[in-house]
Amino acid sequence: MVANRIAVFRTERGISRKDLAALVSVNPQTIGFLERGTYSPSVELALKLAEVFRVPVEALFSLQPFPALADQLSAAQSNARGVSHDD
């Protein structure tokens, strides 16, 4: 299964499934299937989606599940608190 963050990027940018589908020349249902993880994109479609969001394809798709955003934010905050500026 290919994990993806399409819904996160789409929602963040205020793009509907229908509009995203039009941008990458697929049916809006395809976007829904992708977001639910029931369909894996072709390389061409993955690259088109990454281009729309202006991110590397690896930021949008992964062979491993993405960590929860809340966990990533928590880790980033912990790292920021632990950073010393005593160079």
LUMVOGU-949603 format. One line per field, with one value per atom (N, C-alpha, C, O): residue number from 1; y, z, x. Coordinates in steps of 0.05 Angstrom, whole numbers, plus 5000, padded with zeros to 4 digits. Example, Ala and Ser with C-alpha at 12.3 -4.5 7.8 and 13.67 -1.06 7.14 Angstrom:
n: 1 1 1 1 2 2 2 2
y: 4886 4910 4934 4934 4955 4979 5001 5023
z: 5156 5156 5156 5169 5142 5143 5157 5161
x: 5264 5246 5264 5285 5257 5273 5258 5268
//
This chain:
n: 1 1 1 1 2 2 2 2 3 3 3 3 4 4 4 4 5 5 5 5 6 6 6 6 7 7 7 7 8 8 8 8 9 9 9 9 10 10 10 10 11 11 11 11 12 12 12 12 13 13 13 13 14 14 14 14 15 15 15 15 16 16 16 16 17 17 17 17 18 18 18 18 19 19 19 19 20 20 20 20 21 21 21 21 22 22 22 22 23 23 23 23 24 24 24 24 25 25 25 25 26 26 26 26 27 27 27 27 28 28 28 28 29 29 29 29 30 30 30 30 31 31 31 31 32 32 32 32 33 33 33 33 34 34 34 34 35 35 35 35 36 36 36 36 37 37 37 37 38 38 38 38 39 39 39 39 40 40 40 40 41 41 41 41 42 42 42 42 43 43 43 43 44 44 44 44 45 45 45 45 46 46 46 46 47 47 47 47 48 48 48 48 49 49 49 49 50 50 50 50 51 51 51 51 52 52 52 52 53 53 53 53 54 54 54 54 55 55 55 55 56 56 56 56 57 57 57 57 58 58 58 58 59 59 59 59 60 60 60 60 61 61 61 61 62 62 62 62 63 63 63 63 64 64 64 64 65 65 65 65 66 66 66 66 67 67 67 67 68 68 68 68 69 69 69 69 70 70 70 70 71 71 71 71 72 72 72 72 73 73 73 73 74 74 74 74 75 75 75 75 76 76 76 76 77 77 77 77 78 78 78 78 79 79 79 79 80 80 80 80 81 81 81 81 82 82 82 82 83 83 83 83 84 84 84 84 85 85 85 85 86 86 86 86 87 87 87 87
y: 4976 5000 5025 5026 5045 5070 5090 5096 5101 5121 5148 5153 5166 5192 5214 5208 5238 5262 5280 5305 5269 5286 5302 5326 5290 5305 5328 5349 5323 5344 5368 5391 5363 5384 5398 5422 5382 5393 5411 5433 5402 5418 5443 5464 5440 5463 5485 5509 5477 5497 5504 5520 5492 5499 5490 5504 5467 5457 5434 5416 5435 5413 5389 5391 5366 5342 5346 5337 5358 5363 5381 5375 5402 5420 5406 5410 5391 5376 5356 5354 5342 5323 5336 5326 5360 5374 5382 5382 5390 5399 5376 5381 5351 5329 5310 5288 5318 5304 5276 5256 5274 5249 5254 5277 5233 5235 5243 5233 5259 5266 5241 5242 5220 5195 5184 5172 5188 5178 5192 5179 5217 5232 5221 5217 5215 5203 5175 5169 5159 5133 5135 5121 5154 5159 5167 5156 5187 5197 5175 5174 5157 5135 5112 5093 5113 5092 5067 5046 5069 5045 5043 5025 5062 5063 5074 5095 5061 5071 5086 5075 5109 5125 5114 5101 5120 5115 5134 5154 5129 5148 5175 5196 5175 5200 5216 5240 5203 5217 5227 5249 5211 5219 5244 5263 5245 5268 5292 5315 5289 5311 5323 5347 5305 5315 5330 5351 5319 5333 5360 5379 5361 5387 5407 5431 5398 5416 5428 5452 5412 5421 5433 5444 5432 5443 5431 5446 5405 5390 5366 5357 5356 5331 5308 5308 5290 5268 5253 5242 5252 5238 5252 5239 5277 5291 5284 5288 5274 5268 5238 5231 5222 5193 5178 5188 5155 5139 5110 5104 5092 5064 5056 5035 5073 5069 5089 5111 5083 5102 5127 5126 5151 5175 5177 5168 5188 5192 5213 5230 5211 5230 5258 5262 5278 5305 5315 5330 5307 5315 5305 5319 5280 5269 5284 5289 5292 5307 5334 5343 5348 5374 5372 5389 5352 5348 5343 5354 5327 5322 5347 5352 5363 5388 5407 5420 5408 5426 5417 5433 5391 5380 5386 5393 5383 5389 5418 5425 5435 5464 5472 5489 5460 5466 5456 5467 5435 5423 5435 5428 5453 5466 5487 5504 5485 5505 5524 5517 5549 5570 5581 5605 5563 5572 5567 5561 5570 5564 5581 5579
z: 5000 5000 5000 5013 4986 4984 5002 4998 5022 5040 5026 5010 5032 5020 5038 5058 5032 5047 5028 5032 5009 4989 5003 4998 5021 5035 5051 5052 5064 5080 5063 5069 5041 5024 5010 5007 5002 4988 5006 4999 5030 5050 5057 5059 5062 5069 5048 5055 5023 5001 4992 4974 5005 4999 4971 4958 4962 4936 4939 4956 4925 4926 4911 4895 4916 4901 4872 4855 4865 4837 4824 4801 4837 4825 4823 4802 4843 4841 4818 4803 4816 4794 4767 4749 4764 4738 4733 4710 4754 4751 4741 4727 4749 4741 4721 4716 4710 4689 4697 4683 4721 4729 4739 4742 4744 4754 4784 4798 4794 4823 4841 4863 4832 4848 4852 4872 4832 4834 4857 4872 4860 4883 4909 4928 4911 4935 4941 4964 4920 4924 4933 4950 4921 4929 4959 4974 4966 4994 5014 5036 5007 5025 5024 5041 5006 5004 4990 4993 4975 4961 4933 4918 4925 4897 4898 4911 4885 4883 4857 4836 4857 4832 4814 4823 4789 4770 4777 4791 4767 4771 4759 4771 4736 4723 4740 4744 4751 4768 4794 4803 4806 4830 4825 4841 4803 4796 4790 4798 4777 4772 4798 4801 4816 4842 4857 4869 4858 4871 4859 4873 4833 4819 4826 4830 4828 4836 4863 4867 4882 4909 4913 4934 4892 4893 4915 4930 4917 4937 4924 4903 4936 4925 4928 4947 4909 4910 4936 4946 4949 4974 4997 5018 4994 5015 5013 5032 4990 4985 4987 4996 4980 4980 4994 4995 5006 5020 5019 5018 5020 5022 5051 5056 5069 5098 5106 5095 5127 5137 5147 5159 5141 5151 5181 5190 5197 5225 5227 5210 5249 5253 5255 5267 5244 5245 5273 5279 5291 5319 5331 5347 5325 5335 5324 5338 5298 5286 5299 5304 5304 5317 5345 5353 5360 5387 5387 5403 5368 5367 5359 5370 5341 5333 5356 5360 5372 5395 5416 5428 5420 5439 5430 5446 5404 5393 5396 5402 5391 5393 5422 5426 5441 5469 5478 5495 5465 5472 5457 5463 5439 5423 5440 5452 5441 5456 5437 5415 5444 5427 5441 5438 5455 5469 5453 5464 5427 5409 5417 5405
x: 5017 5000 5018 5039 5009 5023 5008 4985 5023 5011 5013 5032 4995 4996 4985 4971 4992 4982 4966 4966 4953 4938 4917 4915 4902 4880 4891 4879 4914 4927 4934 4928 4949 4957 4934 4933 4914 4891 4875 4867 4870 4855 4870 4858 4896 4912 4911 4912 4909 4909 4881 4877 4861 4833 4824 4809 4835 4828 4808 4812 4786 4766 4777 4795 4765 4772 4767 4783 4745 4738 4759 4767 4767 4787 4814 4828 4822 4847 4846 4865 4824 4821 4824 4837 4812 4815 4844 4853 4858 4886 4904 4924 4897 4915 4901 4911 4878 4864 4855 4860 4843 4830 4802 4794 4787 4760 4761 4779 4743 4744 4743 4753 4730 4729 4757 4763 4774 4802 4816 4831 4811 4823 4813 4829 4788 4777 4789 4796 4792 4804 4833 4842 4847 4875 4876 4892 4860 4860 4854 4865 4836 4829 4849 4847 4867 4888 4878 4890 4856 4846 4855 4848 4872 4882 4910 4915 4929 4956 4960 4952 4972 4974 4996 5015 4994 5015 5038 5033 5061 5084 5076 5082 5064 5057 5037 5040 5017 4998 5010 5005 5028 5041 5058 5058 5072 5088 5071 5078 5049 5030 5020 5019 5012 5001 5023 5017 5047 5069 5074 5081 5072 5076 5054 5060 5030 5008 5013 5009 5022 5027 5055 5061 5071 5099 5115 5128 5114 5129 5143 5134 5164 5176 5156 5140 5156 5137 5139 5119 5163 5166 5152 5146 5145 5130 5100 5085 5092 5064 5058 5036 5078 5074 5097 5119 5090 5110 5102 5078 5121 5115 5109 5098 5117 5111 5090 5089 5074 5055 5069 5090 5058 5069 5063 5042 5082 5076 5053 5050 5038 5016 5028 5049 5014 5024 5026 5045 5008 5010 5036 5049 5044 5069 5093 5113 5092 5114 5117 5139 5094 5095 5106 5121 5097 5107 5137 5152 5147 5176 5191 5212 5180 5193 5194 5215 5173 5173 5193 5207 5195 5215 5243 5260 5248 5274 5281 5304 5261 5266 5273 5290 5260 5266 5293 5306 5302 5328 5351 5374 5347 5368 5382 5369 5408 5424 5437 5446 5437 5449 5474 5480 5489 5513 5538 5559 5537 5560 5582 5604
//
